[in-house]
Amino acid sequence: MDKFGNIEIRVLGQKGNLKLSPDNYDVKEIISMLQNIEDLLYPTNKKDRPIITYNIQEGSVRHIFKTSIQAIIGFSAILTQIQKTDSIDFLELKTALAIEDMQNFTYQKNYDFEITTSVDSDLTFKINPKSKYLRTENIWVNAELYFYGTLTDAGGKNKANIHLDTEEFGSLTIDTDKDFLKDQEDNLLYKKFGVRAIGKQNIETGEIDKRTLTLIQLLDFEPKYDDQYLNSLIHKAKNNWKGINPDEWLDNLRGGYDA
C-alpha cells in the first residue's frame, strides 16, 4: 500500500463577474488554506508531523495536498463522522477551528468547499453558505485552571503576556497585566512557577482553549527535599499508629480475604 495519500479541497465561486480560478484567487486565501490544512491533519503534533506537499490547479480552484496515508485515513474518518452527526463539537479544538474558519469563509465570500480524499472515492464533504459547521458556544465555559512549568518569556509591546513551558500542555501563552510585570522586583525568567489562570474549557471533553488564558496568580514552585519536614511527618505518623497491629489492620482492609 502506498505510504502517501491526497486530499483535494475544491473551491467554487465568483470573483465579481469572473468564475473563480487560480488566476484571480488571492494569495491571502491561499495562506489561510495552508494554515487550515495543518490544523485539520495534525492539530496536536506539528513538530514531528510528516511532510505536507501542495499544488494548486484549475477547476475552479483545486488545492491538492499530499501527506502520510495514515493521516488521510484518519481525516476521512473525521469527515464521515462530521457528516453523520452534523456537528464539529467532538473535534480537537484546532481541527474544529479550521472547519469553522472555512465555514465563515463561505459566509463572507459566498464560496463552496468540496473536500475529497484518495482513500474514499465515495466521500465528498461540502461546506457552503447553507451549512452550519460551527462550535456550540454553550459547551465552552470559563474555568479556573492550574499549570506548572518554566517561565520562558514575559512582556509584549501592545499586549502583555507570559510564556510558560509545561510538560503536559507544551508552551502556553497567558495574558497578563503590564502593571503586574512592571511591579516584579525579581527576574521571573527560567524559573519554575505554578500558574493560576482562567480560560475556556470544554465541559464535555475537558479540552482547554489555550488562546483564552488569562493570569490570575503566579505561584512560587520550587520543589525541594526537606529532611526536617519529612522526619516530622514520620514522627506524626508513628504516633498515629501507636497501638495498631498493622497485620490486623491490613486483614480488615482486605475484608478477610488473602491477597
SULLINFEN-V182658 format. One record per residue. N is the residue number from 1. RES is the residue in one letter. OMEGA is omega as a letter, one per 20 degrees, with the letter a starting at -180 (999 if undefined). Layout:
BEGIN
n=(N;N)
res=(RES;RES)
omega=(OMEGA;OMEGA)
END
This chain:
BEGIN
n=(1;2;3;4;5;6;7;8;9;10;11;12;13;14;15;16;17;18;19;20;21;22;23;24;25;26;27;28;29;30;31;32;33;34;35;36;37;38;39;40;41;42;43;44;45;46;47;48;49;50;51;52;53;54;55;56;57;58;59;60;61;62;63;64;65;66;67;68;69;70;71;72;73;74;75;76;77;78;79;80;81;82;83;84;85;86;87;88;89;90;91;92;93;94;95;96;97;98;99;100;101;102;103;104;105;106;107;108;109;110;111;112;113;114;115;116;117;118;119;120;121;122;123;124;125;126;127;128;129;130;131;132;133;134;135;136;137;138;139;140;141;142;143;144;145;146;147;148;149;150;151;152;153;154;155;156;157;158;159;160;161;162;163;164;165;166;167;168;169;170;171;172;173;174;175;176;177;178;179;180;181;182;183;184;185;186;187;188;189;190;191;192;193;194;195;196;197;198;199;200;201;202;203;204;205;206;207;208;209;210;211;212;213;214;215;216;217;218;219;220;221;222;223;224;225;226;227;228;229;230;231;232;233;234;235;236;237;238;239;240;241;242;243;244;245;246;247;248;249;250;251;252;253;254;255;256;257;258;259)
res=(M;D;K;F;G;N;I;E;I;R;V;L;G;Q;K;G;N;L;K;L;S;P;D;N;Y;D;V;K;E;I;I;S;M;L;Q;N;I;E;D;L;L;Y;P;T;N;K;K;D;R;P;I;I;T;Y;N;I;Q;E;G;S;V;R;H;I;F;K;T;S;I;Q;A;I;I;G;F;S;A;I;L;T;Q;I;Q;K;T;D;S;I;D;F;L;E;L;K;T;A;L;A;I;E;D;M;Q;N;F;T;Y;Q;K;N;Y;D;F;E;I;T;T;S;V;D;S;D;L;T;F;K;I;N;P;K;S;K;Y;L;R;T;E;N;I;W;V;N;A;E;L;Y;F;Y;G;T;L;T;D;A;G;G;K;N;K;A;N;I;H;L;D;T;E;E;F;G;S;L;T;I;D;T;D;K;D;F;L;K;D;Q;E;D;N;L;L;Y;K;K;F;G;V;R;A;I;G;K;Q;N;I;E;T;G;E;I;D;K;R;T;L;T;L;I;Q;L;L;D;F;E;P;K;Y;D;D;Q;Y;L;N;S;L;I;H;K;A;K;N;N;W;K;G;I;N;P;D;E;W;L;D;N;L;R;G;G;Y;D;A)
omega=(r;r;a;r;a;r;r;r;a;a;r;r;a;r;a;r;a;r;a;r;r;a;r;r;a;a;r;r;r;r;r;r;r;r;a;a;r;r;r;a;a;a;a;a;a;a;a;a;r;a;r;r;a;r;r;a;r;r;h;r;a;r;a;r;r;r;a;r;r;r;r;r;r;a;r;r;r;r;r;a;r;r;a;a;a;a;r;a;a;a;r;a;a;r;r;r;r;r;a;r;r;r;r;r;r;r;a;a;a;r;r;r;r;a;r;r;a;a;a;a;a;a;r;a;a;r;a;a;r;r;a;r;a;r;r;a;a;r;r;a;r;a;r;a;r;r;r;r;a;r;a;a;r;r;a;a;a;a;a;r;r;r;a;r;a;r;a;a;a;a;a;r;a;a;r;a;r;a;r;a;a;a;a;a;a;r;a;a;r;r;r;a;r;a;r;a;r;a;a;r;r;a;r;a;a;a;a;r;a;a;a;a;r;a;r;a;r;a;r;a;r;a;a;r;a;a;a;a;r;r;r;r;r;r;r;a;r;r;a;a;r;r;a;r;a;r;r;r;a;r;r;r;a;a;r;a;r;r;999)
END
